[in-house]
Amino acid sequence: MSNEEKKQEASSTSPPPSSPPWVELPLEITANILQRLGTIDILESAQRVCTTWLKVCHDPAMWRVVDLKCVVFSSEVARLLEKMCCNAVHRSQGQLLKISIENFGNQHLLNYIAARSSQLRHLRLVKCYNRLSGGLAAAAKNFPFLEELHIYFTSVSKDDIEIVGRSCPLLKSFILHENRFDKLRFPPSSQDNDKALAIARSMPELRHLALIENSLTNEGLQAILDGCPHLESLDLRCCCCIDLEGDLGRRCRQQIVDLKHPRDSTCDYEFHHKIRH
């Protein structure tokens, strides 16, 4: 028997290569590992590794938390992320509890999320600017269990806020950092209590409120303290129309456990480089 024939005989009798060790892990452990990768890595890489991972990546429980960020905005990247977001929401099969979208998104995407995520508890919108165009109010009607709404550099109106408050009675945490482009049209010296009054009228169960760079005055703050009696933390950094030197300041210090004043440092704030002092 030639050497070549011996090699062929040996290869025909040798056992097939074993599966990679990670394939043998229990599915719940595999899911726990993959969830640490993040939405983009799961959709773009992990689910293509093997059929076992693909199966796990289609489990609705994998999609209870979705976090998508467009680091550098472009229309092409935004469209890709919107498609990914819709894919993740679809896979959740109504089990989505928390979603964060940053630097992309529009009213159509928000409507898509709202129509399929009635169990949503946490919604975070960052740098959507004017692209939602009133869509928040319509979407909020499908979020009866929403507990946290955090909005940064995204335009919302007083009507949006009031409808959110009426539609989401379990809302406990609300963050609103005004759209920086609005600040160019309405400088910090302007005064506007409309949004503060909308909060006071419609969000009585709030525990945590942040109004960064808001143009509310003492009148608006007084309304919030009256209308939101359960407030535990209040962030008023860079709200330059607020004066906490008198009786109102004393009331804030008595009523609020964690109070951040208008001139307090923003060093620990994730978007401090965007704030106009």
CORKARA-V319959 format. One line per field, one symbol per residue. psi: psi as a letter, one per 20 degrees, with the letter a starting at -180 (. if undefined). A space follows every 10 residues. Layout:
BEGIN
psi->???
END
This chain:
BEGIN
psi->prhghgghgg hhiqqqpqqq hhhiqqhhgg ghghhihqgg hghhfgiigr hghgghijph hikhppoppo gopqhghghg hhggghgggg hhljjphpqp ppkaqahggh hgghijlijp hppppplicj ihljhggghh ijmijphpoo pplppqrhhg ghhgghhmij phpppooqph hhhhhnrhiq pojghghhgh himijphppp npkqjqahgh gghghgimij phqpokpkni jpokhbhhgh gghhhpgnpp rhjqqjhjph khiipo.
END
